[in-house]
Every structure is written in structure tokens, then in C-alpha cells.
Amino acid sequence: MTDANLVMWSLGQIADRDGVSKPAISKQIKKLIEAKPETPAELDGLGRVLRISLAHYDEYRQRFVNPAKATAPIRSIETASSSAPAIPPGDTFDEARRQSEWLKVGRERIRHQEEIGQLIRKDRLSDAVKVAGTEIKTVVNRLQNKADDLALAVSREGVHGVRVLLRKIAFDLGNEIADKLGVIAEAAPEFDPLIEDIEG
């Protein structure tokens, strides 16, 4: 699917469709762009979003907005596929039908990417990398505690003894890091939580 086939809507069009204010849509789009900077969007000279992929916007809200707190309807792929989007002012029926079909294609493509594990939240990934990095650094920083063992290996067996000991130390550190990361993985939720305040 090329960019030319994406259904790109302005903040005003989305606000009119969903019956909410433009600032509310702007706030949601800002969070979407922060979480998924690869989201197709047209920007003005100051970097502000002029238009955004409607399929990506709706998919993001479906996945991360708490329906109980949403002021605008959450449009799932199933419900969106059963009805065409509202026709923006000035558009013809044929254009609205074209947009509706490409919107369905866009949503199905996003759903497929999610199913095969290509979609991740950037903020969650960044947090996970920081936690993993901290745990790895903590383990590696204890390497200095092996200085006495290394000095003893040098005095007893020379360079060969140090090589043998370093292999063992590296193996032990690798296992400890793997254990730490395993604990983090086990404690991690299977799915990302809803973004509770996205409508606030």
C-alpha cells in the first residue's frame, strides 16, 4: 500500500466525525506520534500535524484507549469495516467510497502487522531497554570483584590460567544476566495496558 492510497484526514475532519474538539484530537495525535513516530502524517513547516492516516489513528485508539473513559466512539476494524467513513465536505460519493475501501485495507494491514509481532509501543520498548540495561550493568560492574582471583591465576598458571578463569567468569556472568532478564520477562504483562488518560 503506497502513501498515495492512505486515507489521510485533518484534525478537524476527525474531530467532526467523532464529535469532539480539535484540541482533544490534537492531544491524542501527539501521544500517537510519540508512541509510534513512524505513523504516516503530513506536517506543516513548524512540524505540526496537518493530516494523519485515519487507519493508524483508529487502530491506536482501539488498542490503547479505555472504552469506559473514551468520549468519542472506539472504532474497531469490524465496526469500521461495516460502514463507510463520514464524507468530508466537498468530497464526492466515489471519493468517499474509495477512502472507505482504502481505510479497510489500511486497518487490515495494521491488524496483520500486529498478529505477526511487527507492532510495538516505542515508549514500552524504551522502558524495557533501560531496565534490561540497568540489570546488565549491575552484573558486569561486579567483574572488579574478581581481581584477586585473576591475580592468583596469573601467579599460579600465567596467561593460560587467566584465559581459563576469564572464560569461566564470562560464562557465569552470561548466565547471571540471562537469569535476570528471564525474571524481567516473566514479570512483564502479555499485553500493554490501556492508556487511561488519553481522552483527558
N, C-alpha and C positions, 0 to 999 in steps of 0.2 A: 504494500500500500504506500503510495507516494504521498508527499506532503500536500500535493495538489488535490488529493482525494479526501483529506481530513476535513471534518466538519469543524470549522473554526468560528466561534461565536465571541462577541464582545461581552464585557461585563454587564452592560445594560441589557443585552438580549437575554442573558442568563437570569438576571435579576427580574425581568419582566416575566419570563417563563415560570420561575419559582415563586414569584410573589414576595420577594424580599428586597431589601435595599441594596444599592450598589456597594456601599461600604462593607456590608456583610459578605457579599460575593468577593470583594477585593481581599478581605481578611482570609477567606477560605483559599483563594487562589495563591496568596502569599505562602500559606502553610503547605499547599500542594507543591509549589515550586521549590520550597526549602527541602521538603522530603524527597522530591523527585525532580531534580533540576533538568533532567532530560525531557520533561514534558513539552510537547510541541506548543509553542506560543509565539505570537508576534509582538515585538516590543517597539516602543517609540524611542526617540533619541535619548531620553533620560533613563531608559531601562525599565519603564513601566509597561505592564501588560496591556496591550490593546485588544488582542483576541487570543483565545486559548482553545485547544482541542476539547470539544464538548464530551467526547467519549472518555478521555482521560480524566476530565473533571468529575463526570458522573461515577466513573469506576472508583476514584479516590474516595468520594463521599460514601459510596456503598460499602467500602471496606473499612473505613476509619471513623465514620460519624455514628454516634449513638442515636438510633432512631427515636428513642424516648425524649431526647433533647433537641432533635432537629426541628427547626422552624419551617424548613422547606421539605417537600417530599423527597425521600431517598429513591432514586430511580435505578432499580436493578436491571440487569441485562434482560431478564424475562419480561418485566413490565414495560421496559423501554422498547423492546422489540415488537411488542404487540400494538404500539401506537406510534404515529409519526410525530416528530417534534413540532412544536408550535411554529407557524410560518412567520418569520420575521417580516416587518413592514417592508414592502417593495419587492418581495420575492414572489415568483410565480409558483403555481401548483407543481409544475415539473421540477423546479429547483428545490422545492420543499421535499418532494418525493426522492430526488437524487440525494439530498442531505440525509434523509431518513435511512436510505439504503446504506450509505457510507458510514453512518453512525452505527448501524447494526454490525457492519464489517469491523469497524474500529473496536467496538466493545467485545466482539468475539475474539479478535486478535489479542486484546488485553487479557481476556479470560484464559486463552490458551497459554500466553506467556506466564500467567500466574500458576497454571496447572503444572507446567514443566519447570517451575522454580526460577524463572528469569526475573521476576519482580521482587524486589526487596525494598525495605524502607531505609533510606540513607541515614536518617538520624539513629535508627536502631543499630545499623551496621557500625556506625562510628562509635557508638557507646560500647558495642561488643568488642571492637578492636582495642579500645582504650583499656577495658577490663582485662582482656587477654594479654595485652602488652604489659600491664602492671604486674600480673602474675608471673609472666616470663622473666621480667626484670628482677623481681624479688628472688626467684630461684637462681638466676645467673649471678646476682650480686653475692650469693653465698660461696661463690667459687674461691674467693680470697681465704676462706676458712681452710682450704686445702693446701695452703702454702707450706705448712710444716710437713705434711705428707709428701709433697713434691721434693722438698729439700732432703728428706730422709731417703727418698727413692734415688736422688742424684748421688748421695754419699754411698749408697749401697751398690747400685747397679748402673750408675751413669745414665747416659742418654737413653739407652734401651729401657731402663727401669722407669724413666719419666714417661716415655711413649706408652708403655703398658698401663701406667697409672692414669695418664690422661685419657686413654680410650675408656677405661672403667669410669672415670669421672664424667666424661661426656655421655656415656650410656646411662648412668644414674641420673644425671641432670635431665636428659631427654625423657626418661620415664617419669620423673617428678613433674615435668612440665605437662606431659600428656595426661597425667592423673589430675592435675589442677584444671586443665582445660576440659577434661571429661566431667568433672564436678560442675563446672560452669554450664556445660551443655545440658546436663541432666536437670539443672535447676531452671533452665530457660523455658518460657512458655512455648507451646507448639504454635500458637498464633499470636499476632500482635494485638494488643488491646485497642479498643476504640479510642479515638481522640475525643474525650468527653466534652471539651470546651470549644470545639471547632466552630460552633454556632454562636458562641458568646460575644 
